[in-house]
Amino acid sequence: MLKLCRQYLHWIQNSVFEGEITEVKLKELLLRARRLMDEDKDSVIIFKSRSESWLDKEVVGNERNSLDNFL
């Protein structure tokens, strides 16, 4: 799953990714993720924002990947 998500988003830390992605690419990512996961045990959680002005990101500690936006 790590390799798959890295193809679409920026890896932040253990199982956390962020970035901008189109709806088409998101659907593609989710389709491919469903093939890898056991939907009875595993999950993918997606946070969406309609506007950059609604984002407020605060990092405490070492930020592994400095990005202004997240999804």
N, CA, C, O and CB atoms as a CASP TS submission, in Angstrom:
PFRMAT TS
TARGET T0000
AUTHOR 0000-0000-0000
METHOD Language model
MODEL 1
PARENT N/A
ATOM      1  N   MET     1       0.826  -1.180   0.000  1.00  0.00           N
ATOM      2  CA  MET     1       0.000   0.000   0.000  1.00  0.00           C
ATOM      3  C   MET     1       0.877   1.254   0.000  1.00  0.00           C
ATOM      4  O   MET     1       0.542   2.252  -0.638  1.00  0.00           O
ATOM      5  CB  MET     1      -0.943  -0.008   1.207  1.00  0.00           C
ATOM      6  N   LEU     2       2.002   1.196   0.718  1.00  0.00           N
ATOM      7  CA  LEU     2       2.928   2.329   0.751  1.00  0.00           C
ATOM      8  C   LEU     2       3.393   2.691  -0.656  1.00  0.00           C
ATOM      9  O   LEU     2       3.369   3.861  -1.039  1.00  0.00           O
ATOM     10  CB  LEU     2       4.140   2.008   1.641  1.00  0.00           C
ATOM     11  N   LYS     3       3.809   1.703  -1.414  1.00  0.00           N
ATOM     12  CA  LYS     3       4.281   1.957  -2.778  1.00  0.00           C
ATOM     13  C   LYS     3       3.168   2.543  -3.649  1.00  0.00           C
ATOM     14  O   LYS     3       3.417   3.439  -4.455  1.00  0.00           O
ATOM     15  CB  LYS     3       4.814   0.661  -3.407  1.00  0.00           C
ATOM     16  N   LEU     4       1.958   2.045  -3.490  1.00  0.00           N
ATOM     17  CA  LEU     4       0.825   2.537  -4.264  1.00  0.00           C
ATOM     18  C   LEU     4       0.539   4.006  -3.924  1.00  0.00           C
ATOM     19  O   LEU     4       0.439   4.844  -4.820  1.00  0.00           O
ATOM     20  CB  LEU     4      -0.423   1.670  -3.998  1.00  0.00           C
ATOM     21  N   CYS     5       0.412   4.306  -2.655  1.00  0.00           N
ATOM     22  CA  CYS     5       0.075   5.677  -2.245  1.00  0.00           C
ATOM     23  C   CYS     5       1.165   6.672  -2.616  1.00  0.00           C
ATOM     24  O   CYS     5       0.875   7.824  -2.940  1.00  0.00           O
ATOM     25  CB  CYS     5      -0.171   5.730  -0.745  1.00  0.00           C
ATOM     26  N   ARG     6       2.413   6.234  -2.571  1.00  0.00           N
ATOM     27  CA  ARG     6       3.525   7.120  -2.962  1.00  0.00           C
ATOM     28  C   ARG     6       3.462   7.505  -4.440  1.00  0.00           C
ATOM     29  O   ARG     6       4.051   8.511  -4.837  1.00  0.00           O
ATOM     30  CB  ARG     6       4.866   6.444  -2.667  1.00  0.00           C
ATOM     31  N   GLN     7       2.767   6.732  -5.250  1.00  0.00           N
ATOM     32  CA  GLN     7       2.626   7.066  -6.665  1.00  0.00           C
ATOM     33  C   GLN     7       1.674   8.248  -6.866  1.00  0.00           C
ATOM     34  O   GLN     7       1.703   8.891  -7.915  1.00  0.00           O
ATOM     35  CB  GLN     7       2.125   5.847  -7.449  1.00  0.00           C
ATOM     36  N   TYR     8       0.838   8.537  -5.877  1.00  0.00           N
ATOM     37  CA  TYR     8      -0.187   9.570  -6.020  1.00  0.00           C
ATOM     38  C   TYR     8      -0.007  10.749  -5.058  1.00  0.00           C
ATOM     39  O   TYR     8      -0.392  11.874  -5.375  1.00  0.00           O
ATOM     40  CB  TYR     8      -1.544   8.959  -5.810  1.00  0.00           C
ATOM     41  N   LEU     9       0.576  10.491  -3.886  1.00  0.00           N
ATOM     42  CA  LEU     9       0.644  11.500  -2.832  1.00  0.00           C
ATOM     43  C   LEU     9       2.029  11.540  -2.206  1.00  0.00           C
ATOM     44  O   LEU     9       2.889  10.725  -2.539  1.00  0.00           O
ATOM     45  CB  LEU     9      -0.409  11.226  -1.760  1.00  0.00           C
ATOM     46  N   HIS    10       2.244  12.480  -1.307  1.00  0.00           N
ATOM     47  CA  HIS    10       3.507  12.621  -0.591  1.00  0.00           C
ATOM     48  C   HIS    10       3.405  11.898   0.746  1.00  0.00           C
ATOM     49  O   HIS    10       2.460  12.107   1.506  1.00  0.00           O
ATOM     50  CB  HIS    10       3.869  14.119  -0.383  1.00  0.00           C
ATOM     51  N   TRP    11       4.392  11.043   1.025  1.00  0.00           N
ATOM     52  CA  TRP    11       4.406  10.304   2.276  1.00  0.00           C
ATOM     53  C   TRP    11       4.817  11.241   3.400  1.00  0.00           C
ATOM     54  O   TRP    11       5.810  11.958   3.280  1.00  0.00           O
ATOM     55  CB  TRP    11       5.360   9.088   2.195  1.00  0.00           C
ATOM     56  N   ILE    12       4.056  11.242   4.496  1.00  0.00           N
ATOM     57  CA  ILE    12       4.344  12.105   5.634  1.00  0.00           C
ATOM     58  C   ILE    12       4.938  11.299   6.780  1.00  0.00           C
ATOM     59  O   ILE    12       6.023  11.620   7.265  1.00  0.00           O
ATOM     60  CB  ILE    12       3.076  12.829   6.095  1.00  0.00           C
ATOM     61  N   GLN    13       4.244  10.267   7.214  1.00  0.00           N
ATOM     62  CA  GLN    13       4.718   9.368   8.255  1.00  0.00           C
ATOM     63  C   GLN    13       3.891   8.100   8.178  1.00  0.00           C
ATOM     64  O   GLN    13       3.013   7.986   7.322  1.00  0.00           O
ATOM     65  CB  GLN    13       4.625  10.024   9.672  1.00  0.00           C
ATOM     66  N   ASN    14       4.150   7.161   9.043  1.00  0.00           N
ATOM     67  CA  ASN    14       3.479   5.860   9.034  1.00  0.00           C
ATOM     68  C   ASN    14       2.038   5.932   8.549  1.00  0.00           C
ATOM     69  O   ASN    14       1.159   6.419   9.259  1.00  0.00           O
ATOM     70  CB  ASN    14       3.509   5.264  10.411  1.00  0.00           C
ATOM     71  N   SER    15       1.808   5.453   7.359  1.00  0.00           N
ATOM     72  CA  SER    15       0.462   5.363   6.773  1.00  0.00           C
ATOM     73  C   SER    15      -0.257   6.692   6.635  1.00  0.00           C
ATOM     74  O   SER    15      -1.487   6.721   6.595  1.00  0.00           O
ATOM     75  CB  SER    15      -0.375   4.457   7.595  1.00  0.00           C
ATOM     76  N   VAL    16       0.475   7.783   6.562  1.00  0.00           N
ATOM     77  CA  VAL    16      -0.128   9.108   6.375  1.00  0.00           C
ATOM     78  C   VAL    16       0.466   9.736   5.122  1.00  0.00           C
ATOM     79  O   VAL    16       1.685   9.815   4.966  1.00  0.00           O
ATOM     80  CB  VAL    16       0.108  10.027   7.625  1.00  0.00           C
ATOM     81  N   PHE    17      -0.416  10.180   4.231  1.00  0.00           N
ATOM     82  CA  PHE    17      -0.017  10.795   2.976  1.00  0.00           C
ATOM     83  C   PHE    17      -0.788  12.090   2.804  1.00  0.00           C
ATOM     84  O   PHE    17      -1.888  12.233   3.337  1.00  0.00           O
ATOM     85  CB  PHE    17      -0.258   9.840   1.778  1.00  0.00           C
ATOM     86  N   GLU    18      -0.221  13.036   2.064  1.00  0.00           N
ATOM     87  CA  GLU    18      -0.928  14.278   1.784  1.00  0.00           C
ATOM     88  C   GLU    18      -0.585  14.756   0.392  1.00  0.00           C
ATOM     89  O   GLU    18       0.429  14.358  -0.181  1.00  0.00           O
ATOM     90  CB  GLU    18      -0.586  15.355   2.823  1.00  0.00           C
ATOM     91  N   GLY    19      -1.428  15.604  -0.144  1.00  0.00           N
ATOM     92  CA  GLY    19      -1.174  16.176  -1.447  1.00  0.00           C
ATOM     93  C   GLY    19      -2.464  16.512  -2.161  1.00  0.00           C
ATOM     94  O   GLY    19      -3.561  16.211  -1.690  1.00  0.00           O
ATOM     95  N   GLU    20      -2.306  17.135  -3.294  1.00  0.00           N
ATOM     96  CA  GLU    20      -3.448  17.454  -4.140  1.00  0.00           C
ATOM     97  C   GLU    20      -3.602  16.343  -5.166  1.00  0.00           C
ATOM     98  O   GLU    20      -2.620  15.852  -5.723  1.00  0.00           O
ATOM     99  CB  GLU    20      -3.276  18.842  -4.834  1.00  0.00           C
ATOM    100  N   ILE    21      -4.851  15.955  -5.407  1.00  0.00           N
ATOM    101  CA  ILE    21      -5.118  14.862  -6.333  1.00  0.00           C
ATOM    102  C   ILE    21      -6.456  15.144  -7.023  1.00  0.00           C
ATOM    103  O   ILE    21      -7.406  15.606  -6.390  1.00  0.00           O
ATOM    104  CB  ILE    21      -5.136  13.474  -5.591  1.00  0.00           C
ATOM    105  N   THR    22      -6.515  14.864  -8.303  1.00  0.00           N
ATOM    106  CA  THR    22      -7.768  15.078  -9.023  1.00  0.00           C
ATOM    107  C   THR    22      -8.769  13.984  -8.645  1.00  0.00           C
ATOM    108  O   THR    22      -8.389  12.946  -8.103  1.00  0.00           O
ATOM    109  CB  THR    22      -7.527  15.096 -10.559  1.00  0.00           C
ATOM    110  N   GLU    23     -10.035  14.222  -8.933  1.00  0.00           N
ATOM    111  CA  GLU    23     -11.064  13.230  -8.647  1.00  0.00           C
ATOM    112  C   GLU    23     -10.802  11.937  -9.419  1.00  0.00           C
ATOM    113  O   GLU    23     -11.014  10.845  -8.891  1.00  0.00           O
ATOM    114  CB  GLU    23     -12.452  13.784  -8.994  1.00  0.00           C
ATOM    115  N   VAL    24     -10.348  12.057 -10.654  1.00  0.00           N
ATOM    116  CA  VAL    24     -10.063  10.872 -11.475  1.00  0.00           C
ATOM    117  C   VAL    24      -8.928  10.062 -10.858  1.00  0.00           C
ATOM    118  O   VAL    24      -9.024   8.839 -10.749  1.00  0.00           O
ATOM    119  CB  VAL    24      -9.702  11.281 -12.924  1.00  0.00           C
ATOM    120  N   LYS    25      -7.856  10.737 -10.456  1.00  0.00           N
ATOM    121  CA  LYS    25      -6.720  10.044  -9.850  1.00  0.00           C
ATOM    122  C   LYS    25      -7.107   9.443  -8.497  1.00  0.00           C
ATOM    123  O   LYS    25      -6.633   8.364  -8.142  1.00  0.00           O
ATOM    124  CB  LYS    25      -5.532  11.007  -9.684  1.00  0.00           C
ATOM    125  N   LEU    26      -7.959  10.129  -7.746  1.00  0.00           N
ATOM    126  CA  LEU    26      -8.424   9.598  -6.470  1.00  0.00           C
ATOM    127  C   LEU    26      -9.224   8.318  -6.677  1.00  0.00           C
ATOM    128  O   LEU    26      -9.037   7.343  -5.949  1.00  0.00           O
ATOM    129  CB  LEU    26      -9.272  10.640  -5.733  1.00  0.00           C
ATOM    130  N   LYS    27     -10.104   8.317  -7.656  1.00  0.00           N
ATOM    131  CA  LYS    27     -10.876   7.109  -7.955  1.00  0.00           C
ATOM    132  C   LYS    27      -9.956   5.962  -8.370  1.00  0.00           C
ATOM    133  O   LYS    27     -10.167   4.814  -7.978  1.00  0.00           O
ATOM    134  CB  LYS    27     -11.905   7.390  -9.064  1.00  0.00           C
ATOM    135  N   GLU    28      -8.947   6.279  -9.157  1.00  0.00           N
ATOM    136  CA  GLU    28      -7.977   5.270  -9.596  1.00  0.00           C
ATOM    137  C   GLU    28      -7.216   4.720  -8.390  1.00  0.00           C
ATOM    138  O   GLU    28      -7.042   3.508  -8.264  1.00  0.00           O
ATOM    139  CB  GLU    28      -6.987   5.871 -10.633  1.00  0.00           C
ATOM    140  N   LEU    29      -6.768   5.602  -7.513  1.00  0.00           N
ATOM    141  CA  LEU    29      -6.048   5.181  -6.315  1.00  0.00           C
ATOM    142  C   LEU    29      -6.920   4.274  -5.451  1.00  0.00           C
ATOM    143  O   LEU    29      -6.457   3.236  -4.979  1.00  0.00           O
ATOM    144  CB  LEU    29      -5.587   6.404  -5.507  1.00  0.00           C
ATOM    145  N   LEU    30      -8.175   4.658  -5.242  1.00  0.00           N
ATOM    146  CA  LEU    30      -9.068   3.855  -4.406  1.00  0.00           C
ATOM    147  C   LEU    30      -9.374   2.500  -5.029  1.00  0.00           C
ATOM    148  O   LEU    30      -9.477   1.502  -4.316  1.00  0.00           O
ATOM    149  CB  LEU    30     -10.362   4.605  -4.156  1.00  0.00           C
ATOM    150  N   LEU    31      -9.519   2.451  -6.333  1.00  0.00           N
ATOM    151  CA  LEU    31      -9.753   1.184  -7.020  1.00  0.00           C
ATOM    152  C   LEU    31      -8.566   0.248  -6.820  1.00  0.00           C
ATOM    153  O   LEU    31      -8.734  -0.934  -6.519  1.00  0.00           O
ATOM    154  CB  LEU    31     -10.004   1.418  -8.523  1.00  0.00           C
ATOM    155  N   ARG    32      -7.374   0.791  -6.992  1.00  0.00           N
ATOM    156  CA  ARG    32      -6.171  -0.022  -6.823  1.00  0.00           C
ATOM    157  C   ARG    32      -5.970  -0.423  -5.360  1.00  0.00           C
ATOM    158  O   ARG    32      -5.502  -1.526  -5.079  1.00  0.00           O
ATOM    159  CB  ARG    32      -4.942   0.739  -7.331  1.00  0.00           C
ATOM    160  N   ALA    33      -6.322   0.463  -4.432  1.00  0.00           N
ATOM    161  CA  ALA    33      -6.186   0.162  -3.000  1.00  0.00           C
ATOM    162  C   ALA    33      -7.130  -0.958  -2.595  1.00  0.00           C
ATOM    163  O   ALA    33      -6.758  -1.835  -1.815  1.00  0.00           O
ATOM    164  CB  ALA    33      -6.462   1.418  -2.151  1.00  0.00           C
ATOM    165  N   ARG    34      -8.344  -0.935  -3.118  1.00  0.00           N
ATOM    166  CA  ARG    34      -9.325  -1.993  -2.790  1.00  0.00           C
ATOM    167  C   ARG    34      -8.836  -3.368  -3.212  1.00  0.00           C
ATOM    168  O   ARG    34      -9.167  -4.371  -2.580  1.00  0.00           O
ATOM    169  CB  ARG    34     -10.671  -1.703  -3.463  1.00  0.00           C
ATOM    170  N   ARG    35      -8.053  -3.415  -4.274  1.00  0.00           N
ATOM    171  CA  ARG    35      -7.512  -4.697  -4.733  1.00  0.00           C
ATOM    172  C   ARG    35      -6.467  -5.241  -3.746  1.00  0.00           C
ATOM    173  O   ARG    35      -6.287  -6.454  -3.637  1.00  0.00           O
ATOM    174  CB  ARG    35      -6.887  -4.539  -6.137  1.00  0.00           C
ATOM    175  N   LEU    36      -5.785  -4.346  -3.034  1.00  0.00           N
ATOM    176  CA  LEU    36      -4.726  -4.758  -2.119  1.00  0.00           C
ATOM    177  C   LEU    36      -5.224  -5.049  -0.707  1.00  0.00           C
ATOM    178  O   LEU    36      -4.630  -5.856   0.008  1.00  0.00           O
ATOM    179  CB  LEU    36      -3.670  -3.698  -2.063  1.00  0.00           C
ATOM    180  N   MET    37      -6.302  -4.400  -0.306  1.00  0.00           N
ATOM    181  CA  MET    37      -6.717  -4.463   1.090  1.00  0.00           C
ATOM    182  C   MET    37      -7.821  -5.470   1.348  1.00  0.00           C
ATOM    183  O   MET    37      -8.544  -5.876   0.438  1.00  0.00           O
ATOM    184  CB  MET    37      -7.164  -3.117   1.541  1.00  0.00           C
ATOM    185  N   ASP    38      -7.935  -5.859   2.596  1.00  0.00           N
ATOM    186  CA  ASP    38      -9.052  -6.670   3.070  1.00  0.00           C
ATOM    187  C   ASP    38     -10.042  -5.686   3.676  1.00  0.00           C
ATOM    188  O   ASP    38      -9.818  -5.194   4.782  1.00  0.00           O
ATOM    189  CB  ASP    38      -8.593  -7.784   4.120  1.00  0.00           C
ATOM    190  N   GLU    39     -11.130  -5.389   2.973  1.00  0.00           N
ATOM    191  CA  GLU    39     -12.065  -4.346   3.397  1.00  0.00           C
ATOM    192  C   GLU    39     -12.757  -4.663   4.718  1.00  0.00           C
ATOM    193  O   GLU    39     -13.352  -3.774   5.327  1.00  0.00           O
ATOM    194  CB  GLU    39     -13.103  -4.129   2.331  1.00  0.00           C
ATOM    195  N   ASP    40     -12.691  -5.914   5.172  1.00  0.00           N
ATOM    196  CA  ASP    40     -13.252  -6.256   6.476  1.00  0.00           C
ATOM    197  C   ASP    40     -12.311  -5.870   7.624  1.00  0.00           C
ATOM    198  O   ASP    40     -12.745  -5.728   8.767  1.00  0.00           O
ATOM    199  CB  ASP    40     -13.558  -7.748   6.535  1.00  0.00           C
ATOM    200  N   LYS    41     -11.032  -5.704   7.313  1.00  0.00           N
ATOM    201  CA  LYS    41     -10.036  -5.413   8.354  1.00  0.00           C
ATOM    202  C   LYS    41      -9.321  -4.080   8.143  1.00  0.00           C
ATOM    203  O   LYS    41      -8.956  -3.419   9.115  1.00  0.00           O
ATOM    204  CB  LYS    41      -9.013  -6.525   8.407  1.00  0.00           C
ATOM    205  N   ASP    42      -9.116  -3.679   6.898  1.00  0.00           N
ATOM    206  CA  ASP    42      -8.330  -2.493   6.570  1.00  0.00           C
ATOM    207  C   ASP    42      -9.231  -1.326   6.196  1.00  0.00           C
ATOM    208  O   ASP    42     -10.409  -1.508   5.890  1.00  0.00           O
ATOM    209  CB  ASP    42      -7.363  -2.794   5.429  1.00  0.00           C
ATOM    210  N   SER    43      -8.667  -0.137   6.225  1.00  0.00           N
ATOM    211  CA  SER    43      -9.445   1.038   5.823  1.00  0.00           C
ATOM    212  C   SER    43      -8.536   2.109   5.230  1.00  0.00           C
ATOM    213  O   SER    43      -7.331   2.141   5.479  1.00  0.00           O
ATOM    214  CB  SER    43     -10.223   1.609   7.022  1.00  0.00           C
ATOM    215  N   VAL    44      -9.143   2.971   4.450  1.00  0.00           N
ATOM    216  CA  VAL    44      -8.495   4.164   3.907  1.00  0.00           C
ATOM    217  C   VAL    44      -9.388   5.323   4.306  1.00  0.00           C
ATOM    218  O   VAL    44     -10.594   5.295   4.063  1.00  0.00           O
ATOM    219  CB  VAL    44      -8.287   4.084   2.324  1.00  0.00           C
ATOM    220  N   ILE    45      -8.803   6.341   4.916  1.00  0.00           N
ATOM    221  CA  ILE    45      -9.560   7.512   5.344  1.00  0.00           C
ATOM    222  C   ILE    45      -9.079   8.699   4.525  1.00  0.00           C
ATOM    223  O   ILE    45      -7.877   8.950   4.433  1.00  0.00           O
ATOM    224  CB  ILE    45      -9.394   7.777   6.881  1.00  0.00           C
ATOM    225  N   ILE    46     -10.007   9.423   3.936  1.00  0.00           N
ATOM    226  CA  ILE    46      -9.678  10.552   3.058  1.00  0.00           C
ATOM    227  C   ILE    46     -10.265  11.817   3.653  1.00  0.00           C
ATOM    228  O   ILE    46     -11.453  11.873   3.970  1.00  0.00           O
ATOM    229  CB  ILE    46     -10.214  10.323   1.609  1.00  0.00           C
ATOM    230  N   PHE    47      -9.430  12.828   3.803  1.00  0.00           N
ATOM    231  CA  PHE    47      -9.875  14.146   4.237  1.00  0.00           C
ATOM    232  C   PHE    47      -9.823  15.064   3.030  1.00  0.00           C
ATOM    233  O   PHE    47      -8.779  15.186   2.388  1.00  0.00           O
ATOM    234  CB  PHE    47      -8.997  14.697   5.415  1.00  0.00           C
ATOM    235  N   LYS    48     -10.935  15.711   2.713  1.00  0.00           N
ATOM    236  CA  LYS    48     -10.999  16.606   1.559  1.00  0.00           C
ATOM    237  C   LYS    48     -11.217  18.035   2.017  1.00  0.00           C
ATOM    238  O   LYS    48     -11.831  18.287   3.054  1.00  0.00           O
ATOM    239  CB  LYS    48     -12.116  16.177   0.596  1.00  0.00           C
ATOM    240  N   SER    49     -10.706  18.961   1.228  1.00  0.00           N
ATOM    241  CA  SER    49     -10.932  20.379   1.474  1.00  0.00           C
ATOM    242  C   SER    49     -11.309  21.031   0.160  1.00  0.00           C
ATOM    243  O   SER    49     -10.685  20.778  -0.870  1.00  0.00           O
ATOM    244  CB  SER    49      -9.678  21.058   2.098  1.00  0.00           C
ATOM    245  N   ARG    50     -12.319  21.862   0.197  1.00  0.00           N
ATOM    246  CA  ARG    50     -12.759  22.530  -1.028  1.00  0.00           C
ATOM    247  C   ARG    50     -11.924  23.762  -1.346  1.00  0.00           C
ATOM    248  O   ARG    50     -11.900  24.223  -2.488  1.00  0.00           O
ATOM    249  CB  ARG    50     -14.215  22.920  -0.911  1.00  0.00           C
ATOM    250  N   SER    51     -11.245  24.292  -0.345  1.00  0.00           N
ATOM    251  CA  SER    51     -10.506  25.528  -0.546  1.00  0.00           C
ATOM    252  C   SER    51      -9.261  25.538   0.327  1.00  0.00           C
ATOM    253  O   SER    51      -9.277  25.029   1.447  1.00  0.00           O
ATOM    254  CB  SER    51     -11.390  26.747  -0.237  1.00  0.00           C
ATOM    255  N   GLU    52      -8.184  26.115  -0.187  1.00  0.00           N
ATOM    256  CA  GLU    52      -6.953  26.236   0.571  1.00  0.00           C
ATOM    257  C   GLU    52      -7.147  27.078   1.825  1.00  0.00           C
ATOM    258  O   GLU    52      -6.468  26.868   2.830  1.00  0.00           O
ATOM    259  CB  GLU    52      -5.864  26.834  -0.294  1.00  0.00           C
ATOM    260  N   SER    53      -8.073  28.029   1.767  1.00  0.00           N
ATOM    261  CA  SER    53      -8.292  28.912   2.907  1.00  0.00           C
ATOM    262  C   SER    53      -8.901  28.182   4.106  1.00  0.00           C
ATOM    263  O   SER    53      -8.886  28.712   5.217  1.00  0.00           O
ATOM    264  CB  SER    53      -9.190  30.060   2.499  1.00  0.00           C
ATOM    265  N   TRP    54      -9.432  26.984   3.901  1.00  0.00           N
ATOM    266  CA  TRP    54     -10.006  26.210   4.995  1.00  0.00           C
ATOM    267  C   TRP    54      -8.975  25.331   5.680  1.00  0.00           C
ATOM    268  O   TRP    54      -9.288  24.684   6.679  1.00  0.00           O
ATOM    269  CB  TRP    54     -11.140  25.359   4.487  1.00  0.00           C
ATOM    270  N   LEU    55      -7.768  25.293   5.173  1.00  0.00           N
ATOM    271  CA  LEU    55      -6.730  24.440   5.734  1.00  0.00           C
ATOM    272  C   LEU    55      -5.928  25.183   6.791  1.00  0.00           C
ATOM    273  O   LEU    55      -5.527  26.330   6.593  1.00  0.00           O
ATOM    274  CB  LEU    55      -5.805  23.929   4.633  1.00  0.00           C
ATOM    275  N   ASP    56      -5.704  24.527   7.893  1.00  0.00           N
ATOM    276  CA  ASP    56      -4.846  25.061   8.941  1.00  0.00           C
ATOM    277  C   ASP    56      -4.023  23.901   9.456  1.00  0.00           C
ATOM    278  O   ASP    56      -4.542  23.017  10.138  1.00  0.00           O
ATOM    279  CB  ASP    56      -5.672  25.747  10.094  1.00  0.00           C
ATOM    280  N   LYS    57      -2.745  23.900   9.133  1.00  0.00           N
ATOM    281  CA  LYS    57      -1.889  22.773   9.473  1.00  0.00           C
ATOM    282  C   LYS    57      -0.845  23.218  10.485  1.00  0.00           C
ATOM    283  O   LYS    57      -0.146  24.208  10.273  1.00  0.00           O
ATOM    284  CB  LYS    57      -1.213  22.189   8.212  1.00  0.00           C
ATOM    285  N   GLU    58      -0.746  22.499  11.560  1.00  0.00           N
ATOM    286  CA  GLU    58       0.260  22.761  12.578  1.00  0.00           C
ATOM    287  C   GLU    58       1.027  21.479  12.816  1.00  0.00           C
ATOM    288  O   GLU    58       0.429  20.429  13.047  1.00  0.00           O
ATOM    289  CB  GLU    58      -0.379  23.287  13.895  1.00  0.00           C
ATOM    290  N   VAL    59       2.349  21.555  12.761  1.00  0.00           N
ATOM    291  CA  VAL    59       3.197  20.389  12.981  1.00  0.00           C
ATOM    292  C   VAL    59       3.987  20.612  14.257  1.00  0.00           C
ATOM    293  O   VAL    59       4.635  21.646  14.423  1.00  0.00           O
ATOM    294  CB  VAL    59       4.147  20.135  11.769  1.00  0.00           C
ATOM    295  N   VAL    60       3.932  19.651  15.151  1.00  0.00           N
ATOM    296  CA  VAL    60       4.728  19.678  16.370  1.00  0.00           C
ATOM    297  C   VAL    60       5.768  18.585  16.232  1.00  0.00           C
ATOM    298  O   VAL    60       5.419  17.425  16.014  1.00  0.00           O
ATOM    299  CB  VAL    60       3.844  19.482  17.662  1.00  0.00           C
ATOM    300  N   GLY    61       7.024  18.930  16.355  1.00  0.00           N
ATOM    301  CA  GLY    61       8.088  17.952  16.160  1.00  0.00           C
ATOM    302  C   GLY    61       8.653  18.040  14.758  1.00  0.00           C
ATOM    303  O   GLY    61       8.526  19.071  14.097  1.00  0.00           O
ATOM    304  N   ASN    62       9.264  16.986  14.310  1.00  0.00           N
ATOM    305  CA  ASN    62       9.958  16.939  13.025  1.00  0.00           C
ATOM    306  C   ASN    62       8.979  16.702  11.879  1.00  0.00           C
ATOM    307  O   ASN    62       8.351  15.646  11.802  1.00  0.00           O
ATOM    308  CB  ASN    62      11.029  15.846  13.037  1.00  0.00           C
ATOM    309  N   GLU    63       8.853  17.676  11.000  1.00  0.00           N
ATOM    310  CA  GLU    63       8.013  17.500   9.811  1.00  0.00           C
ATOM    311  C   GLU    63       8.842  16.820   8.737  1.00  0.00           C
ATOM    312  O   GLU    63       9.854  17.359   8.291  1.00  0.00           O
ATOM    313  CB  GLU    63       7.448  18.869   9.298  1.00  0.00           C
ATOM    314  N   ARG    64       8.416  15.645   8.327  1.00  0.00           N
ATOM    315  CA  ARG    64       9.193  14.857   7.367  1.00  0.00           C
ATOM    316  C   ARG    64       9.099  15.385   5.953  1.00  0.00           C
ATOM    317  O   ARG    64      10.015  15.181   5.156  1.00  0.00           O
ATOM    318  CB  ARG    64       8.739  13.432   7.389  1.00  0.00           C
ATOM    319  N   ASN    65       8.015  16.057   5.628  1.00  0.00           N
ATOM    320  CA  ASN    65       7.824  16.559   4.270  1.00  0.00           C
ATOM    321  C   ASN    65       7.122  17.903   4.384  1.00  0.00           C
ATOM    322  O   ASN    65       5.953  17.950   4.768  1.00  0.00           O
ATOM    323  CB  ASN    65       6.998  15.549   3.382  1.00  0.00           C
ATOM    324  N   SER    66       7.789  18.975   4.068  1.00  0.00           N
ATOM    325  CA  SER    66       7.202  20.299   4.246  1.00  0.00           C
ATOM    326  C   SER    66       6.365  20.679   3.029  1.00  0.00           C
ATOM    327  O   SER    66       6.897  21.060   1.986  1.00  0.00           O
ATOM    328  CB  SER    66       8.299  21.349   4.490  1.00  0.00           C
ATOM    329  N   LEU    67       5.050  20.569   3.182  1.00  0.00           N
ATOM    330  CA  LEU    67       4.103  20.969   2.153  1.00  0.00           C
ATOM    331  C   LEU    67       3.132  21.974   2.758  1.00  0.00           C
ATOM    332  O   LEU    67       2.879  21.946   3.962  1.00  0.00           O
ATOM    333  CB  LEU    67       3.347  19.736   1.571  1.00  0.00           C
ATOM    334  N   ASP    68       2.593  22.853   1.938  1.00  0.00           N
ATOM    335  CA  ASP    68       1.651  23.835   2.430  1.00  0.00           C
ATOM    336  C   ASP    68       0.235  23.295   2.483  1.00  0.00           C
ATOM    337  O   ASP    68      -0.562  23.745   3.307  1.00  0.00           O
ATOM    338  CB  ASP    68       1.697  25.063   1.574  1.00  0.00           C
ATOM    339  N   ASN    69      -0.102  22.333   1.618  1.00  0.00           N
ATOM    340  CA  ASN    69      -1.461  21.816   1.510  1.00  0.00           C
ATOM    341  C   ASN    69      -1.500  20.355   1.901  1.00  0.00           C
ATOM    342  O   ASN    69      -0.482  19.665   1.870  1.00  0.00           O
ATOM    343  CB  ASN    69      -2.002  22.000   0.093  1.00  0.00           C
ATOM    344  N   PHE    70      -2.677  19.889   2.269  1.00  0.00           N
ATOM    345  CA  PHE    70      -2.849  18.461   2.483  1.00  0.00           C
ATOM    346  C   PHE    70      -4.244  18.052   2.095  1.00  0.00           C
ATOM    347  O   PHE    70      -5.168  18.864   2.043  1.00  0.00           O
ATOM    348  CB  PHE    70      -2.566  18.084   3.935  1.00  0.00           C
ATOM    349  N   LEU    71      -4.372  16.784   1.825  1.00  0.00           N
ATOM    350  CA  LEU    71      -5.666  16.199   1.443  1.00  0.00           C
ATOM    351  C   LEU    71      -5.856  14.941   2.228  1.00  0.00           C
ATOM    352  O   LEU    71      -6.876  14.268   2.078  1.00  0.00           O
ATOM    353  CB  LEU    71      -5.751  15.912  -0.083  1.00  0.00           C
TER
END
